[in-house]
Amino acid sequence: PGAGNEYELAPGDLYKSPAPGVKSEYLQVIQSMPHNPHPSMFGLHENADIACAQNETNEMCETLLSLQAKVSGGAGKSRDDILAETAKGILDQSFKPFELDEVMKKYPLVYSESMNTVLTQECKRFNGLIVLLNRSLQDLMKALKGLVVMSEELDTMATALFNNQVPAMWAKKAYPNLKPLAAWVVDLQARISFLKDWIANGTPPAFWISGFFFPQAFLTGTMQNYARKHVISIDTISWDYEVQETDPLSITEKPEDGCYIHGLFLEGARWNYDTHTLDESKPKTLFESFPVIWLKPAPDRPKPTAGIYICPVYKTLTRAGVLSTTGHSTNFVLYVELPSSEPCSGIYSQYVETFSAHWIKRSVALFCALNY
């Protein structure tokens, strides 16, 4: 009462409170409002409309692909020809398993350096995927030539390859990833190159966290190094966070304690290099590369009470996972505290009872990999 039409029912100029009047005037104002609610109605950025439209389009395209016939007509390439080319193209990438004996000889198990164990475990996980990938592609090539029986498993794999999708048997053995087949192969090559460079040149000064098969083990290893170095209980250690606004390639030395990580993507917001805080996304920009983060182990660290947003980090855009046999989520990695101009906007009352839900409503999160 008395506010007139200055009160906003939702952020923006589309949802102004109607001026005092009669029922017909109220109905006229309501009818003039958009039929499809603007994202601001739910606290989301306008880019959420674009993301929603893209997701719906992708789902429709996947449905259409699943309905297409397996036999093609006309003068173009046959389905078998396309499958043979695709399989040969991936095999030509020459994915070779790591020589574990050589890796363990160069990076032996030592108490003071947990990263050696992390590297060995990563190589073992990738070896399992590489062996399966090469064997299944070779079997498919033989099946296409009629040398072996086209089993149900190979037929399902062939359909996925034809549709530029990652075969289910690979996805089951691999890390979580939503990329189409072509981008997935490029990403796999980049991850293997990351480990090869580590093996050849030593522990990198900054870690591409997106390249890990199991990043939680890497984070635990970093904490173990700190705990053993300073002879303190690992249970008393938590992360401190510092955003480094620098190119990861320009980092030549690792920090005294902790680690530098890079390769993350931010959705729902952007990093403002002038204010050094989270800021609103730019129109039509759904994701932005996030700067290097220095993860600093700190014993008995007091929790901040203002000026931060507790941002979740996920492996993929799904934002959901299940608990694996290790007790870790298959998708969630960790929380990162990011400076924010908003009052302490954390996860409800984790740190303080009063908080701003601005970035929570914006669904701001960091991701190790996108779906393209």
C-alpha beads as a LAMMPS data file, in Angstrom:
LAMMPS data file: protein, C-alpha beads

372 atoms
371 bonds

1 atom types
1 bond types

-500.0 500.0 xlo xhi
-500.0 500.0 ylo yhi
-500.0 500.0 zlo zhi

Masses

1 110.0

Atoms # bond

1 1 1 0.000 0.000 0.000
2 1 1 1.236 3.422 -0.948
3 1 1 4.093 1.964 -3.014
4 1 1 2.304 2.662 -6.294
5 1 1 3.868 1.010 -9.328
6 1 1 7.435 1.506 -8.119
7 1 1 7.655 -1.822 -6.324
8 1 1 9.286 -4.585 -8.397
9 1 1 7.586 -7.962 -8.217
10 1 1 10.763 -9.340 -9.805
11 1 1 14.035 -7.727 -10.946
12 1 1 13.730 -5.688 -14.160
13 1 1 11.164 -3.432 -15.756
14 1 1 8.777 -6.175 -16.878
15 1 1 7.237 -6.920 -13.509
16 1 1 6.315 -3.608 -11.925
17 1 1 3.595 -3.568 -9.313
18 1 1 0.377 -2.146 -10.811
19 1 1 -0.830 1.262 -9.676
20 1 1 -3.840 1.349 -7.338
21 1 1 -6.995 0.857 -9.374
22 1 1 -9.916 -1.414 -10.102
23 1 1 -9.924 -5.127 -10.874
24 1 1 -10.056 -4.683 -14.672
25 1 1 -6.928 -2.541 -14.560
26 1 1 -5.090 -5.164 -12.528
27 1 1 -6.098 -7.871 -15.012
28 1 1 -4.906 -5.687 -17.893
29 1 1 -1.468 -5.303 -16.253
30 1 1 -1.234 -9.046 -15.588
31 1 1 -2.142 -9.849 -19.213
32 1 1 0.559 -7.476 -20.443
33 1 1 3.256 -9.432 -18.611
34 1 1 5.312 -11.942 -20.651
35 1 1 3.706 -15.360 -21.180
36 1 1 7.087 -17.043 -20.725
37 1 1 8.589 -15.957 -17.406
38 1 1 11.888 -14.103 -17.603
39 1 1 14.819 -15.846 -15.842
40 1 1 14.989 -12.942 -13.406
41 1 1 11.737 -14.250 -11.904
42 1 1 13.785 -17.077 -10.415
43 1 1 16.911 -15.068 -9.637
44 1 1 18.691 -16.348 -12.760
45 1 1 20.702 -14.371 -15.305
46 1 1 19.142 -13.773 -18.733
47 1 1 21.705 -16.201 -20.168
48 1 1 19.715 -18.999 -18.522
49 1 1 17.218 -18.753 -21.409
50 1 1 20.005 -19.526 -23.880
51 1 1 21.259 -22.461 -21.818
52 1 1 17.727 -23.859 -21.555
53 1 1 17.156 -23.565 -25.321
54 1 1 20.487 -25.270 -26.040
55 1 1 19.694 -28.167 -23.705
56 1 1 16.279 -28.680 -25.302
57 1 1 17.828 -28.600 -28.786
58 1 1 20.507 -31.122 -27.822
59 1 1 17.909 -33.482 -26.369
60 1 1 15.803 -33.236 -29.536
61 1 1 18.829 -33.901 -31.772
62 1 1 19.808 -36.930 -29.700
63 1 1 16.274 -38.280 -30.014
64 1 1 16.307 -37.792 -33.796
65 1 1 19.680 -39.536 -34.059
66 1 1 18.373 -42.519 -32.125
67 1 1 15.463 -42.865 -34.591
68 1 1 17.474 -42.822 -37.811
69 1 1 17.758 -45.960 -39.920
70 1 1 20.908 -48.074 -39.726
71 1 1 20.891 -48.648 -43.484
72 1 1 21.601 -45.693 -45.734
73 1 1 20.690 -45.400 -49.378
74 1 1 21.925 -43.297 -52.265
75 1 1 25.352 -42.832 -53.747
76 1 1 27.014 -41.574 -50.562
77 1 1 29.215 -43.533 -48.197
78 1 1 27.627 -46.515 -46.535
79 1 1 27.252 -46.809 -42.776
80 1 1 30.021 -49.412 -42.650
81 1 1 32.378 -47.133 -44.595
82 1 1 31.768 -44.285 -42.157
83 1 1 32.295 -46.594 -39.182
84 1 1 35.526 -47.937 -40.636
85 1 1 36.849 -44.402 -41.227
86 1 1 35.891 -43.318 -37.719
87 1 1 37.484 -46.350 -36.073
88 1 1 40.647 -46.020 -38.145
89 1 1 40.851 -42.289 -37.370
90 1 1 40.790 -42.972 -33.625
91 1 1 43.276 -45.846 -33.904
92 1 1 45.598 -43.547 -35.862
93 1 1 45.803 -41.347 -32.767
94 1 1 48.115 -44.078 -31.414
95 1 1 46.884 -44.185 -27.837
96 1 1 49.522 -46.304 -26.116
97 1 1 49.435 -47.477 -22.482
98 1 1 51.942 -45.979 -20.069
99 1 1 54.961 -48.075 -19.092
100 1 1 54.128 -48.376 -15.401
101 1 1 57.460 -49.939 -14.472
102 1 1 59.320 -46.987 -15.970
103 1 1 56.987 -44.501 -14.288
104 1 1 57.377 -46.150 -10.864
105 1 1 61.135 -46.335 -11.318
106 1 1 61.365 -42.611 -12.077
107 1 1 58.745 -41.626 -9.490
108 1 1 59.101 -44.179 -6.662
109 1 1 56.876 -44.441 -3.619
110 1 1 58.325 -42.002 -1.066
111 1 1 56.861 -40.690 2.166
112 1 1 57.561 -37.029 1.433
113 1 1 56.027 -36.872 -2.070
114 1 1 52.477 -38.144 -2.476
115 1 1 52.322 -36.816 -6.051
116 1 1 54.384 -39.819 -7.176
117 1 1 51.598 -42.127 -6.029
118 1 1 48.975 -39.892 -7.645
119 1 1 50.837 -40.013 -10.964
120 1 1 51.146 -43.805 -10.878
121 1 1 47.454 -44.242 -10.060
122 1 1 46.455 -41.888 -12.871
123 1 1 48.562 -43.846 -15.362
124 1 1 46.927 -47.114 -14.246
125 1 1 43.428 -45.671 -14.724
126 1 1 44.215 -44.325 -18.183
127 1 1 45.855 -47.618 -19.144
128 1 1 42.589 -49.451 -18.453
129 1 1 40.718 -47.062 -20.758
130 1 1 43.366 -47.111 -23.502
131 1 1 43.539 -50.920 -23.604
132 1 1 39.736 -51.188 -23.822
133 1 1 39.531 -48.486 -26.504
134 1 1 42.171 -50.075 -28.753
135 1 1 40.844 -53.615 -28.334
136 1 1 37.213 -52.705 -29.015
137 1 1 38.106 -50.651 -32.107
138 1 1 40.191 -53.500 -33.513
139 1 1 37.343 -55.945 -32.870
140 1 1 34.909 -53.580 -34.610
141 1 1 37.176 -53.318 -37.666
142 1 1 37.291 -57.130 -37.867
143 1 1 33.506 -57.358 -37.458
144 1 1 32.960 -54.877 -40.301
145 1 1 35.129 -57.074 -42.532
146 1 1 33.238 -60.187 -41.472
147 1 1 36.190 -61.778 -39.712
148 1 1 34.410 -61.992 -36.341
149 1 1 30.791 -61.944 -35.250
150 1 1 29.204 -58.522 -34.742
151 1 1 28.126 -58.976 -31.117
152 1 1 25.421 -56.919 -29.447
153 1 1 28.097 -54.978 -27.564
154 1 1 29.979 -54.148 -30.789
155 1 1 26.733 -53.225 -32.545
156 1 1 25.854 -50.800 -29.744
157 1 1 29.349 -49.362 -29.959
158 1 1 29.041 -48.982 -33.752
159 1 1 25.776 -47.078 -33.399
160 1 1 27.400 -44.680 -30.924
161 1 1 30.399 -44.092 -33.196
162 1 1 28.102 -43.461 -36.164
163 1 1 26.172 -40.871 -34.124
164 1 1 29.384 -39.165 -32.901
165 1 1 28.712 -40.343 -29.346
166 1 1 31.041 -41.964 -26.827
167 1 1 30.289 -45.714 -26.651
168 1 1 28.797 -46.841 -23.351
169 1 1 31.573 -49.390 -22.780
170 1 1 34.157 -46.582 -22.985
171 1 1 32.139 -44.189 -20.821
172 1 1 31.812 -46.868 -18.130
173 1 1 35.592 -47.236 -17.969
174 1 1 36.401 -43.542 -18.441
175 1 1 36.135 -40.372 -16.396
176 1 1 32.813 -38.433 -16.359
177 1 1 32.504 -36.482 -19.596
178 1 1 29.640 -35.100 -21.699
179 1 1 31.552 -34.248 -24.873
180 1 1 30.615 -35.727 -28.261
181 1 1 32.950 -38.372 -29.637
182 1 1 35.179 -36.082 -31.734
183 1 1 35.746 -33.641 -28.857
184 1 1 36.115 -36.537 -26.400
185 1 1 38.995 -38.021 -28.410
186 1 1 40.763 -34.639 -28.534
187 1 1 40.237 -34.247 -24.776
188 1 1 41.620 -37.741 -24.123
189 1 1 44.708 -36.916 -26.156
190 1 1 45.203 -33.711 -24.134
191 1 1 44.882 -35.590 -20.820
192 1 1 47.423 -38.194 -21.902
193 1 1 49.793 -35.440 -23.075
194 1 1 49.456 -33.798 -19.663
195 1 1 50.634 -36.978 -17.945
196 1 1 53.381 -37.589 -20.507
197 1 1 54.729 -34.099 -19.910
198 1 1 54.624 -34.722 -16.154
199 1 1 56.561 -37.970 -16.562
200 1 1 59.142 -36.439 -18.891
201 1 1 59.716 -33.067 -17.217
202 1 1 58.839 -33.620 -13.550
203 1 1 56.020 -32.328 -11.376
204 1 1 54.408 -29.335 -13.128
205 1 1 54.399 -25.931 -11.344
206 1 1 50.662 -25.580 -12.077
207 1 1 48.288 -28.526 -12.431
208 1 1 45.607 -28.825 -15.096
209 1 1 42.993 -30.165 -12.706
210 1 1 40.640 -30.956 -15.592
211 1 1 43.162 -33.499 -16.875
212 1 1 42.952 -35.813 -13.871
213 1 1 41.008 -39.047 -14.001
214 1 1 40.377 -38.753 -10.244
215 1 1 41.122 -35.175 -9.054
216 1 1 40.091 -35.921 -5.463
217 1 1 43.176 -38.128 -5.064
218 1 1 45.365 -35.275 -6.276
219 1 1 43.834 -32.888 -3.711
220 1 1 44.299 -35.429 -0.916
221 1 1 47.908 -35.966 -1.979
222 1 1 48.579 -32.232 -1.801
223 1 1 47.226 -32.112 1.742
224 1 1 49.272 -35.164 2.705
225 1 1 52.459 -33.493 1.471
226 1 1 51.724 -30.466 3.653
227 1 1 50.827 -32.547 6.716
228 1 1 53.963 -34.688 6.458
229 1 1 56.200 -31.700 5.785
230 1 1 54.988 -29.802 8.847
231 1 1 54.291 -32.918 10.964
232 1 1 50.684 -32.081 11.781
233 1 1 47.438 -34.025 11.622
234 1 1 45.775 -33.918 8.231
235 1 1 42.392 -33.712 9.966
236 1 1 43.223 -30.182 11.166
237 1 1 43.991 -28.926 7.646
238 1 1 41.564 -27.193 5.307
239 1 1 41.979 -25.203 2.124
240 1 1 42.626 -21.504 1.835
241 1 1 42.061 -20.012 -1.612
242 1 1 43.775 -17.273 -3.568
243 1 1 42.914 -16.386 -7.165
244 1 1 46.047 -15.770 -9.246
245 1 1 45.282 -13.497 -12.180
246 1 1 48.086 -14.806 -14.351
247 1 1 48.548 -17.057 -17.365
248 1 1 49.162 -20.653 -16.193
249 1 1 51.907 -20.994 -18.829
250 1 1 53.807 -18.126 -17.188
251 1 1 54.028 -19.991 -13.864
252 1 1 57.483 -21.547 -13.666
253 1 1 57.762 -22.440 -9.981
254 1 1 55.358 -24.296 -7.745
255 1 1 54.355 -22.647 -4.455
256 1 1 56.100 -23.407 -1.185
257 1 1 52.947 -25.121 0.079
258 1 1 49.800 -26.213 -1.699
259 1 1 49.356 -26.132 -5.467
260 1 1 48.250 -24.005 -8.398
261 1 1 45.302 -25.373 -10.385
262 1 1 43.843 -24.177 -13.678
263 1 1 41.504 -25.335 -16.428
264 1 1 38.196 -24.515 -14.705
265 1 1 35.157 -22.871 -16.332
266 1 1 32.701 -20.573 -14.533
267 1 1 28.962 -20.596 -15.199
268 1 1 26.426 -18.081 -13.912
269 1 1 28.953 -15.317 -13.265
270 1 1 32.328 -14.003 -14.404
271 1 1 35.553 -12.984 -12.726
272 1 1 36.066 -9.215 -12.615
273 1 1 39.784 -8.515 -13.018
274 1 1 39.325 -4.906 -11.855
275 1 1 37.495 -5.545 -8.587
276 1 1 38.970 -9.066 -8.116
277 1 1 35.531 -10.427 -7.277
278 1 1 32.665 -12.312 -8.877
279 1 1 30.536 -10.186 -11.191
280 1 1 27.471 -10.577 -13.395
281 1 1 27.908 -12.575 -16.603
282 1 1 28.178 -10.757 -19.884
283 1 1 25.151 -11.181 -22.178
284 1 1 25.306 -14.311 -24.363
285 1 1 28.441 -15.559 -22.595
286 1 1 27.456 -18.774 -20.831
287 1 1 30.894 -19.893 -19.653
288 1 1 34.166 -18.140 -18.941
289 1 1 37.607 -19.560 -18.281
290 1 1 38.523 -19.045 -14.639
291 1 1 41.972 -17.830 -13.549
292 1 1 44.549 -19.911 -11.734
293 1 1 43.648 -20.750 -8.122
294 1 1 46.237 -21.264 -5.420
295 1 1 45.009 -23.951 -3.042
296 1 1 46.834 -23.314 0.234
297 1 1 46.606 -25.867 3.049
298 1 1 46.050 -24.116 6.365
299 1 1 45.817 -25.745 9.825
300 1 1 42.944 -24.715 12.105
301 1 1 41.804 -22.100 9.615
302 1 1 38.974 -19.843 10.829
303 1 1 36.028 -19.737 8.470
304 1 1 35.342 -16.388 6.750
305 1 1 32.162 -14.594 7.754
306 1 1 31.757 -12.098 4.913
307 1 1 32.681 -11.330 1.332
308 1 1 32.853 -14.832 -0.138
309 1 1 30.753 -17.265 -2.142
310 1 1 31.284 -20.958 -1.509
311 1 1 31.416 -22.156 -5.111
312 1 1 31.049 -25.870 -5.913
313 1 1 33.400 -27.447 -8.441
314 1 1 32.052 -30.249 -10.628
315 1 1 33.656 -32.452 -13.260
316 1 1 30.799 -32.023 -15.759
317 1 1 27.789 -29.773 -16.330
318 1 1 25.438 -32.424 -14.937
319 1 1 25.961 -31.086 -11.381
320 1 1 25.008 -34.487 -9.996
321 1 1 26.794 -37.705 -9.186
322 1 1 26.744 -40.779 -7.010
323 1 1 29.057 -41.954 -4.275
324 1 1 31.785 -44.212 -5.625
325 1 1 33.463 -47.056 -3.767
326 1 1 36.094 -44.574 -2.506
327 1 1 33.432 -42.539 -0.707
328 1 1 33.815 -39.629 -3.116
329 1 1 31.222 -38.269 -5.513
330 1 1 31.609 -39.246 -9.149
331 1 1 31.051 -35.608 -10.157
332 1 1 31.555 -33.178 -7.269
333 1 1 35.210 -32.255 -6.599
334 1 1 35.397 -29.597 -3.869
335 1 1 34.144 -26.199 -2.707
336 1 1 36.141 -23.061 -3.519
337 1 1 35.694 -19.783 -1.657
338 1 1 35.550 -16.923 -4.162
339 1 1 35.591 -13.211 -3.247
340 1 1 32.216 -11.581 -3.789
341 1 1 30.902 -8.049 -3.585
342 1 1 27.698 -9.530 -2.217
343 1 1 27.429 -10.008 1.556
344 1 1 28.690 -13.432 2.631
345 1 1 26.833 -15.556 0.119
346 1 1 27.611 -19.097 1.109
347 1 1 25.675 -22.306 1.319
348 1 1 22.891 -21.397 3.696
349 1 1 24.224 -21.380 7.285
350 1 1 27.439 -23.294 6.721
351 1 1 29.537 -20.333 7.851
352 1 1 27.070 -17.696 9.042
353 1 1 23.348 -17.568 9.565
354 1 1 22.902 -14.401 7.523
355 1 1 23.875 -14.680 3.882
356 1 1 23.013 -13.340 0.440
357 1 1 21.482 -15.904 -1.882
358 1 1 22.354 -13.893 -4.996
359 1 1 24.983 -16.243 -6.452
360 1 1 23.081 -19.296 -5.242
361 1 1 20.055 -18.187 -7.270
362 1 1 22.377 -17.546 -10.207
363 1 1 23.458 -21.201 -9.903
364 1 1 27.110 -20.183 -10.041
365 1 1 29.504 -23.125 -10.239
366 1 1 32.908 -24.104 -11.589
367 1 1 33.402 -27.023 -13.988
368 1 1 36.407 -29.059 -15.049
369 1 1 35.023 -29.721 -18.522
370 1 1 32.255 -28.448 -20.786
371 1 1 30.092 -30.523 -23.104
372 1 1 31.798 -29.408 -26.322

Bonds

1 1 1 2
2 1 2 3
3 1 3 4
4 1 4 5
5 1 5 6
6 1 6 7
7 1 7 8
8 1 8 9
9 1 9 10
10 1 10 11
11 1 11 12
12 1 12 13
13 1 13 14
14 1 14 15
15 1 15 16
16 1 16 17
17 1 17 18
18 1 18 19
19 1 19 20
20 1 20 21
21 1 21 22
22 1 22 23
23 1 23 24
24 1 24 25
25 1 25 26
26 1 26 27
27 1 27 28
28 1 28 29
29 1 29 30
30 1 30 31
31 1 31 32
32 1 32 33
33 1 33 34
34 1 34 35
35 1 35 36
36 1 36 37
37 1 37 38
38 1 38 39
39 1 39 40
40 1 40 41
41 1 41 42
42 1 42 43
43 1 43 44
44 1 44 45
45 1 45 46
46 1 46 47
47 1 47 48
48 1 48 49
49 1 49 50
50 1 50 51
51 1 51 52
52 1 52 53
53 1 53 54
54 1 54 55
55 1 55 56
56 1 56 57
57 1 57 58
58 1 58 59
59 1 59 60
60 1 60 61
61 1 61 62
62 1 62 63
63 1 63 64
64 1 64 65
65 1 65 66
66 1 66 67
67 1 67 68
68 1 68 69
69 1 69 70
70 1 70 71
71 1 71 72
72 1 72 73
73 1 73 74
74 1 74 75
75 1 75 76
76 1 76 77
77 1 77 78
78 1 78 79
79 1 79 80
80 1 80 81
81 1 81 82
82 1 82 83
83 1 83 84
84 1 84 85
85 1 85 86
86 1 86 87
87 1 87 88
88 1 88 89
89 1 89 90
90 1 90 91
91 1 91 92
92 1 92 93
93 1 93 94
94 1 94 95
95 1 95 96
96 1 96 97
97 1 97 98
98 1 98 99
99 1 99 100
100 1 100 101
101 1 101 102
102 1 102 103
103 1 103 104
104 1 104 105
105 1 105 106
106 1 106 107
107 1 107 108
108 1 108 109
109 1 109 110
110 1 110 111
111 1 111 112
112 1 112 113
113 1 113 114
114 1 114 115
115 1 115 116
116 1 116 117
117 1 117 118
118 1 118 119
119 1 119 120
120 1 120 121
121 1 121 122
122 1 122 123
123 1 123 124
124 1 124 125
125 1 125 126
126 1 126 127
127 1 127 128
128 1 128 129
129 1 129 130
130 1 130 131
131 1 131 132
132 1 132 133
133 1 133 134
134 1 134 135
135 1 135 136
136 1 136 137
137 1 137 138
138 1 138 139
139 1 139 140
140 1 140 141
141 1 141 142
142 1 142 143
143 1 143 144
144 1 144 145
145 1 145 146
146 1 146 147
147 1 147 148
148 1 148 149
149 1 149 150
150 1 150 151
151 1 151 152
152 1 152 153
153 1 153 154
154 1 154 155
155 1 155 156
156 1 156 157
157 1 157 158
158 1 158 159
159 1 159 160
160 1 160 161
161 1 161 162
162 1 162 163
163 1 163 164
164 1 164 165
165 1 165 166
166 1 166 167
167 1 167 168
168 1 168 169
169 1 169 170
170 1 170 171
171 1 171 172
172 1 172 173
173 1 173 174
174 1 174 175
175 1 175 176
176 1 176 177
177 1 177 178
178 1 178 179
179 1 179 180
180 1 180 181
181 1 181 182
182 1 182 183
183 1 183 184
184 1 184 185
185 1 185 186
186 1 186 187
187 1 187 188
188 1 188 189
189 1 189 190
190 1 190 191
191 1 191 192
192 1 192 193
193 1 193 194
194 1 194 195
195 1 195 196
196 1 196 197
197 1 197 198
198 1 198 199
199 1 199 200
200 1 200 201
201 1 201 202
202 1 202 203
203 1 203 204
204 1 204 205
205 1 205 206
206 1 206 207
207 1 207 208
208 1 208 209
209 1 209 210
210 1 210 211
211 1 211 212
212 1 212 213
213 1 213 214
214 1 214 215
215 1 215 216
216 1 216 217
217 1 217 218
218 1 218 219
219 1 219 220
220 1 220 221
221 1 221 222
222 1 222 223
223 1 223 224
224 1 224 225
225 1 225 226
226 1 226 227
227 1 227 228
228 1 228 229
229 1 229 230
230 1 230 231
231 1 231 232
232 1 232 233
233 1 233 234
234 1 234 235
235 1 235 236
236 1 236 237
237 1 237 238
238 1 238 239
239 1 239 240
240 1 240 241
241 1 241 242
242 1 242 243
243 1 243 244
244 1 244 245
245 1 245 246
246 1 246 247
247 1 247 248
248 1 248 249
249 1 249 250
250 1 250 251
251 1 251 252
252 1 252 253
253 1 253 254
254 1 254 255
255 1 255 256
256 1 256 257
257 1 257 258
258 1 258 259
259 1 259 260
260 1 260 261
261 1 261 262
262 1 262 263
263 1 263 264
264 1 264 265
265 1 265 266
266 1 266 267
267 1 267 268
268 1 268 269
269 1 269 270
270 1 270 271
271 1 271 272
272 1 272 273
273 1 273 274
274 1 274 275
275 1 275 276
276 1 276 277
277 1 277 278
278 1 278 279
279 1 279 280
280 1 280 281
281 1 281 282
282 1 282 283
283 1 283 284
284 1 284 285
285 1 285 286
286 1 286 287
287 1 287 288
288 1 288 289
289 1 289 290
290 1 290 291
291 1 291 292
292 1 292 293
293 1 293 294
294 1 294 295
295 1 295 296
296 1 296 297
297 1 297 298
298 1 298 299
299 1 299 300
300 1 300 301
301 1 301 302
302 1 302 303
303 1 303 304
304 1 304 305
305 1 305 306
306 1 306 307
307 1 307 308
308 1 308 309
309 1 309 310
310 1 310 311
311 1 311 312
312 1 312 313
313 1 313 314
314 1 314 315
315 1 315 316
316 1 316 317
317 1 317 318
318 1 318 319
319 1 319 320
320 1 320 321
321 1 321 322
322 1 322 323
323 1 323 324
324 1 324 325
325 1 325 326
326 1 326 327
327 1 327 328
328 1 328 329
329 1 329 330
330 1 330 331
331 1 331 332
332 1 332 333
333 1 333 334
334 1 334 335
335 1 335 336
336 1 336 337
337 1 337 338
338 1 338 339
339 1 339 340
340 1 340 341
341 1 341 342
342 1 342 343
343 1 343 344
344 1 344 345
345 1 345 346
346 1 346 347
347 1 347 348
348 1 348 349
349 1 349 350
350 1 350 351
351 1 351 352
352 1 352 353
353 1 353 354
354 1 354 355
355 1 355 356
356 1 356 357
357 1 357 358
358 1 358 359
359 1 359 360
360 1 360 361
361 1 361 362
362 1 362 363
363 1 363 364
364 1 364 365
365 1 365 366
366 1 366 367
367 1 367 368
368 1 368 369
369 1 369 370
370 1 370 371
371 1 371 372
